[in-house]
Amino acid sequence: MKLKVIIGLSFLLLLAIIGGCKKKVAGAGGKNSITGRVLFKNGVSGINDPAAKARVSIAYGTKEATSVFDQTILTDAEGSYKFEGLNKGDYFIKAEYTDANGFNYNDPGLSISFENKKKNLEVNIILE
């Protein structure tokens, strides 16, 4: 009887050790971040203006274009955004903006990969 209990507890301990050794995948929980500004090419002035309240979306675990995102944030008044706490791995980000006149601006998106455990990437996006 004691042998069965010892074997059972050993098996549970082994499962706990294996489960605790999982490799981190792309997504929240890391120390990487992506910061930047979203600008749009103003059709009237021809200059790049800050895209306040632009939607910036991020998909975890992919370098390919997608329509399904894990997180979406809005830029501040200067068009700045920041995704923090990202694990090592692949990400796809995309920005969209609608100006005061109702014109829509977007980009095809871009892929980002983190190889290191702690890095801050600056990614500025210009929408046309």
NUGU-890049 format. One record per atom (N, C-alpha, C): residue number from 1; atom name; z, x, y. Coordinates in nm, 3 decimals. Last residue first. Example, Ala and Ser with C-alpha at 12.3 -4.5 7.8 and 13.67 -1.06 7.14 Angstrom:
BEGIN
resi	name	z	x	y
2	N	0.708	1.285	-0.225
2	CA	0.714	1.367	-0.106
2	C	0.787	1.290	0.003
1	N	0.780	1.319	-0.569
1	CA	0.780	1.230	-0.450
1	C	0.780	1.320	-0.330
***
This chain:
BEGIN
resi	name	z	x	y
128	N	-4.461	-0.160	5.610
128	CA	-4.581	-0.197	5.689
128	C	-4.626	-0.336	5.651
127	N	-4.164	0.030	5.625
127	CA	-4.235	-0.088	5.580
127	C	-4.353	-0.117	5.671
126	N	-4.021	0.319	5.518
126	CA	-4.099	0.262	5.628
126	C	-4.186	0.149	5.572
125	N	-3.713	0.444	5.428
125	CA	-3.822	0.358	5.386
125	C	-3.890	0.302	5.510
124	N	-3.537	0.733	5.327
124	CA	-3.579	0.647	5.436
124	C	-3.705	0.572	5.393
123	N	-3.289	0.849	5.145
123	CA	-3.420	0.790	5.122
123	C	-3.450	0.691	5.235
122	N	-3.087	1.102	5.051
122	CA	-3.127	1.026	5.168
122	C	-3.270	0.980	5.147
121	N	-2.846	1.122	4.797
121	CA	-2.987	1.131	4.833
121	C	-3.012	1.047	4.956
120	N	-2.577	1.299	4.695
120	CA	-2.614	1.196	4.790
120	C	-2.762	1.219	4.828
119	N	-2.415	1.352	4.383
119	CA	-2.521	1.387	4.476
119	C	-2.545	1.269	4.570
118	N	-2.269	1.442	4.097
118	CA	-2.232	1.399	4.232
118	C	-2.339	1.447	4.330
117	N	-2.386	1.510	3.856
117	CA	-2.277	1.414	3.853
117	C	-2.238	1.367	3.992
116	N	-2.750	1.521	3.840
116	CA	-2.616	1.577	3.859
116	C	-2.511	1.467	3.860
115	N	-2.972	1.367	3.825
115	CA	-2.947	1.459	3.714
115	C	-2.803	1.511	3.719
114	N	-3.100	1.064	3.913
114	CA	-2.989	1.154	3.937
114	C	-2.968	1.236	3.811
113	N	-3.407	0.948	4.041
113	CA	-3.329	0.991	3.925
113	C	-3.218	1.083	3.970
112	N	-3.601	0.679	4.161
112	CA	-3.505	0.785	4.191
112	C	-3.432	0.819	4.063
111	N	-3.903	0.525	4.270
111	CA	-3.807	0.559	4.165
111	C	-3.724	0.680	4.207
110	N	-3.980	0.260	4.502
110	CA	-3.986	0.399	4.455
110	C	-3.877	0.425	4.353
109	N	-4.194	0.008	4.652
109	CA	-4.074	0.057	4.586
109	C	-4.091	0.201	4.542
108	N	-4.397	-0.088	4.806
108	CA	-4.413	-0.099	4.660
108	C	-4.288	-0.055	4.583
107	N	-4.251	-0.286	5.074
107	CA	-4.305	-0.160	5.020
107	C	-4.318	-0.176	4.869
106	N	-4.300	-0.521	5.343
106	CA	-4.241	-0.475	5.218
106	C	-4.303	-0.343	5.177
105	N	-4.266	-0.779	5.581
105	CA	-4.294	-0.638	5.556
105	C	-4.231	-0.602	5.422
104	N	-4.374	-1.075	5.739
104	CA	-4.309	-1.010	5.626
104	C	-4.359	-0.868	5.609
103	N	-4.307	-1.244	6.042
103	CA	-4.397	-1.156	5.967
103	C	-4.318	-1.083	5.859
102	N	-4.142	-1.397	6.204
102	CA	-4.174	-1.449	6.072
102	C	-4.272	-1.364	5.992
101	N	-4.056	-1.287	6.434
101	CA	-4.174	-1.373	6.444
101	C	-4.218	-1.429	6.309
100	N	-3.852	-1.118	6.361
100	CA	-3.817	-1.237	6.438
100	C	-3.933	-1.335	6.451
99	N	-3.949	-1.010	6.024
99	CA	-3.913	-0.991	6.165
99	C	-3.888	-1.125	6.234
98	N	-3.825	-0.944	5.711
98	CA	-3.898	-1.046	5.787
98	C	-3.854	-1.033	5.932
97	N	-3.847	-0.706	5.449
97	CA	-3.798	-0.742	5.582
97	C	-3.887	-0.850	5.643
96	N	-3.747	-0.514	5.166
96	CA	-3.825	-0.624	5.223
96	C	-3.762	-0.663	5.356
95	N	-3.756	-0.240	4.934
95	CA	-3.707	-0.303	5.057
95	C	-3.804	-0.411	5.103
94	N	-3.634	-0.100	4.627
94	CA	-3.740	-0.169	4.700
94	C	-3.679	-0.236	4.822
93	N	-3.578	0.140	4.367
93	CA	-3.536	0.066	4.486
93	C	-3.658	0.011	4.559
92	N	-3.464	0.223	4.050
92	CA	-3.583	0.181	4.125
92	C	-3.534	0.101	4.245
91	N	-3.325	0.497	3.863
91	CA	-3.310	0.380	3.949
91	C	-3.445	0.349	4.015
90	N	-3.167	0.678	3.597
90	CA	-3.286	0.637	3.671
90	C	-3.260	0.507	3.747
89	N	-2.873	0.895	3.608
89	CA	-2.974	0.810	3.545
89	C	-3.087	0.775	3.639
88	N	-2.526	0.901	3.673
88	CA	-2.645	0.978	3.641
88	C	-2.744	0.885	3.574
87	N	-2.403	0.616	3.863
87	CA	-2.400	0.713	3.754
87	C	-2.528	0.795	3.751
86	N	-2.296	0.547	4.195
86	CA	-2.400	0.539	4.092
86	C	-2.384	0.650	3.989
85	N	-2.144	0.497	4.431
85	CA	-2.084	0.485	4.298
85	C	-2.184	0.474	4.185
84	N	-2.348	0.315	4.671
84	CA	-2.251	0.416	4.631
84	C	-2.208	0.394	4.487
83	N	-2.608	0.272	4.886
83	CA	-2.564	0.236	4.752
83	C	-2.472	0.348	4.706
82	N	-2.664	0.180	5.216
82	CA	-2.600	0.278	5.128
82	C	-2.563	0.212	4.996
81	N	-2.862	0.168	5.521
81	CA	-2.810	0.110	5.398
81	C	-2.746	0.221	5.314
80	N	-2.973	0.088	5.855
80	CA	-2.911	0.178	5.757
80	C	-2.858	0.101	5.636
79	N	-3.072	-0.047	6.071
79	CA	-3.157	-0.039	5.952
79	C	-3.100	0.050	5.843
78	N	-2.895	-0.089	6.269
78	CA	-2.981	0.030	6.283
78	C	-3.076	0.047	6.165
77	N	-2.750	-0.306	6.181
77	CA	-2.833	-0.322	6.301
77	C	-2.929	-0.206	6.322
76	N	-2.779	-0.259	5.818
76	CA	-2.705	-0.289	5.941
76	C	-2.802	-0.299	6.059
75	N	-2.936	-0.428	5.537
75	CA	-2.917	-0.314	5.627
75	C	-2.836	-0.358	5.749
74	N	-2.793	-0.581	5.250
74	CA	-2.862	-0.594	5.377
74	C	-2.834	-0.471	5.462
73	N	-2.854	-0.540	4.894
73	CA	-2.769	-0.533	5.013
73	C	-2.857	-0.553	5.136
72	N	-2.844	-0.614	4.552
72	CA	-2.920	-0.624	4.676
72	C	-2.821	-0.622	4.792
71	N	-2.862	-0.514	4.212
71	CA	-2.783	-0.524	4.334
71	C	-2.878	-0.532	4.453
70	N	-3.040	-0.527	4.004
70	CA	-2.898	-0.536	3.973
70	C	-2.811	-0.556	4.097
69	N	-3.347	-0.715	3.983
69	CA	-3.263	-0.610	4.040
69	C	-3.116	-0.636	4.009
68	N	-3.668	-0.771	3.879
68	CA	-3.529	-0.802	3.845
68	C	-3.442	-0.685	3.893
67	N	-3.917	-0.685	3.905
67	CA	-3.881	-0.797	3.994
67	C	-3.736	-0.840	3.969
66	N	-4.018	-0.341	3.918
66	CA	-3.959	-0.456	3.852
66	C	-3.935	-0.566	3.954
65	N	-4.158	-0.023	3.848
65	CA	-4.150	-0.140	3.936
65	C	-4.100	-0.260	3.855
64	N	-3.955	0.222	3.675
64	CA	-4.074	0.137	3.688
64	C	-4.051	0.022	3.785
63	N	-3.740	0.351	3.608
63	CA	-3.818	0.417	3.711
63	C	-3.944	0.336	3.741
62	N	-3.416	0.219	3.526
62	CA	-3.561	0.215	3.519
62	C	-3.623	0.294	3.634
61	N	-3.137	0.189	3.557
61	CA	-3.192	0.227	3.427
61	C	-3.343	0.220	3.415
60	N	-3.105	-0.075	3.794
60	CA	-3.044	0.034	3.718
60	C	-3.124	0.061	3.590
59	N	-3.256	-0.146	4.101
59	CA	-3.253	-0.177	3.957
59	C	-3.201	-0.054	3.884
58	N	-3.183	-0.263	4.425
58	CA	-3.183	-0.152	4.330
58	C	-3.175	-0.205	4.187
57	N	-3.304	-0.359	4.750
57	CA	-3.262	-0.393	4.614
57	C	-3.273	-0.271	4.524
56	N	-3.249	-0.456	5.072
56	CA	-3.277	-0.338	4.990
56	C	-3.218	-0.365	4.852
55	N	-3.359	-0.651	5.333
55	CA	-3.302	-0.656	5.197
55	C	-3.346	-0.531	5.123
54	N	-3.265	-0.605	5.674
54	CA	-3.365	-0.594	5.568
54	C	-3.292	-0.598	5.434
53	N	-3.099	-0.616	5.898
53	CA	-3.086	-0.720	5.795
53	C	-3.203	-0.721	5.697
52	N	-3.325	-0.440	6.099
52	CA	-3.190	-0.495	6.084
52	C	-3.193	-0.613	5.988
51	N	-3.516	-0.194	6.089
51	CA	-3.526	-0.325	6.024
51	C	-3.385	-0.376	5.997
50	N	-3.608	-0.010	6.378
50	CA	-3.510	-0.038	6.272
50	C	-3.525	-0.180	6.219
49	N	-3.963	0.058	6.418
49	CA	-3.837	0.003	6.466
49	C	-3.739	-0.015	6.350
48	N	-4.219	0.265	6.482
48	CA	-4.130	0.226	6.373
48	C	-3.995	0.185	6.429
47	N	-4.482	0.133	6.694
47	CA	-4.381	0.231	6.657
47	C	-4.294	0.176	6.544
46	N	-4.654	-0.063	6.778
46	CA	-4.709	0.043	6.693
46	C	-4.608	0.149	6.653
45	N	-4.591	-0.288	6.926
45	CA	-4.574	-0.157	6.990
45	C	-4.637	-0.043	6.910
44	N	-4.680	-0.491	6.742
44	CA	-4.703	-0.499	6.886
44	C	-4.698	-0.361	6.950
43	N	-4.604	-0.429	6.482
43	CA	-4.745	-0.456	6.509
43	C	-4.778	-0.461	6.657
42	N	-4.389	-0.180	6.383
42	CA	-4.402	-0.292	6.474
42	C	-4.549	-0.311	6.512
41	N	-4.310	-0.090	6.078
41	CA	-4.412	-0.056	6.177
41	C	-4.440	-0.180	6.260
40	N	-3.962	-0.063	6.019
40	CA	-4.087	-0.135	6.001
40	C	-4.182	-0.099	6.113
39	N	-3.716	0.113	5.823
39	CA	-3.787	0.092	5.948
39	C	-3.912	0.010	5.919
38	N	-3.411	0.176	5.685
38	CA	-3.533	0.099	5.666
38	C	-3.591	0.072	5.805
37	N	-3.244	0.476	5.594
37	CA	-3.275	0.373	5.693
37	C	-3.404	0.305	5.653
36	N	-2.990	0.576	5.354
36	CA	-3.113	0.588	5.431
36	C	-3.127	0.480	5.534
35	N	-2.852	0.683	5.041
35	CA	-2.840	0.634	5.177
35	C	-2.974	0.647	5.247
34	N	-2.709	0.671	4.732
34	CA	-2.839	0.669	4.799
34	C	-2.815	0.609	4.937
33	N	-2.484	0.868	4.531
33	CA	-2.514	0.764	4.628
33	C	-2.655	0.781	4.684
32	N	-2.261	0.932	4.252
32	CA	-2.385	0.953	4.327
32	C	-2.405	0.841	4.427
31	N	-2.053	0.893	4.083
31	CA	-2.021	0.952	4.214
31	C	-2.146	0.981	4.296
30	N	-2.026	0.583	3.892
30	CA	-2.041	0.727	3.909
30	C	-2.006	0.773	4.050
29	N	-2.024	0.309	3.872
29	CA	-1.917	0.382	3.807
29	C	-1.925	0.532	3.825
28	N	-2.333	0.133	3.804
28	CA	-2.211	0.157	3.881
28	C	-2.110	0.237	3.801
27	N	-2.618	0.302	3.659
27	CA	-2.544	0.186	3.705
27	C	-2.420	0.228	3.781
26	N	-2.717	0.471	3.362
26	CA	-2.741	0.433	3.501
26	C	-2.664	0.307	3.536
25	N	-2.445	0.561	3.142
25	CA	-2.583	0.523	3.170
25	C	-2.594	0.485	3.317
24	N	-2.249	0.795	2.967
24	CA	-2.266	0.708	3.083
24	C	-2.414	0.683	3.107
23	N	-2.191	0.782	2.622
23	CA	-2.259	0.848	2.730
23	C	-2.276	0.751	2.846
22	N	-1.877	0.730	2.470
22	CA	-2.009	0.678	2.507
22	C	-2.063	0.754	2.626
21	N	-1.634	0.787	2.363
21	CA	-1.725	0.898	2.388
21	C	-1.864	0.853	2.427
20	N	-1.492	0.565	2.289
20	CA	-1.454	0.632	2.414
20	C	-1.547	0.746	2.452
19	N	-1.595	0.505	2.038
19	CA	-1.621	0.414	2.150
19	C	-1.590	0.478	2.284
18	N	-1.483	0.716	1.890
18	CA	-1.629	0.705	1.904
18	C	-1.664	0.616	2.022
17	N	-1.210	0.649	1.911
17	CA	-1.259	0.779	1.960
17	C	-1.410	0.772	1.983
16	N	-1.203	0.399	1.790
16	CA	-1.160	0.412	1.929
16	C	-1.212	0.542	1.990
15	N	-1.284	0.464	1.530
15	CA	-1.366	0.374	1.611
15	C	-1.332	0.386	1.759
14	N	-1.064	0.625	1.456
14	CA	-1.199	0.682	1.461
14	C	-1.291	0.596	1.546
13	N	-0.861	0.432	1.457
13	CA	-0.854	0.546	1.548
13	C	-0.991	0.610	1.565
12	N	-0.949	0.269	1.246
12	CA	-0.939	0.215	1.382
12	C	-0.933	0.326	1.486
11	N	-0.924	0.454	1.035
11	CA	-1.054	0.396	1.066
11	C	-1.055	0.340	1.208
10	N	-0.648	0.496	1.036
10	CA	-0.738	0.609	1.061
10	C	-0.877	0.560	1.101
9	N	-0.559	0.243	0.963
9	CA	-0.527	0.295	1.096
9	C	-0.616	0.412	1.133
8	N	-0.664	0.235	0.699
8	CA	-0.702	0.135	0.799
8	C	-0.676	0.183	0.941
7	N	-0.529	0.450	0.582
7	CA	-0.675	0.451	0.587
7	C	-0.723	0.352	0.695
6	N	-0.265	0.355	0.606
6	CA	-0.304	0.482	0.669
6	C	-0.455	0.489	0.683
5	N	-0.280	0.124	0.451
5	CA	-0.242	0.113	0.592
5	C	-0.286	0.239	0.666
4	N	-0.343	0.234	0.201
4	CA	-0.436	0.140	0.263
4	C	-0.408	0.126	0.413
3	N	-0.109	0.385	0.157
3	CA	-0.238	0.453	0.168
3	C	-0.341	0.363	0.235
2	N	0.086	0.191	0.127
2	CA	0.092	0.280	0.242
2	C	-0.041	0.350	0.264
1	N	0.000	0.082	-0.119
1	CA	0.000	0.000	0.000
1	C	0.000	0.086	0.125
***
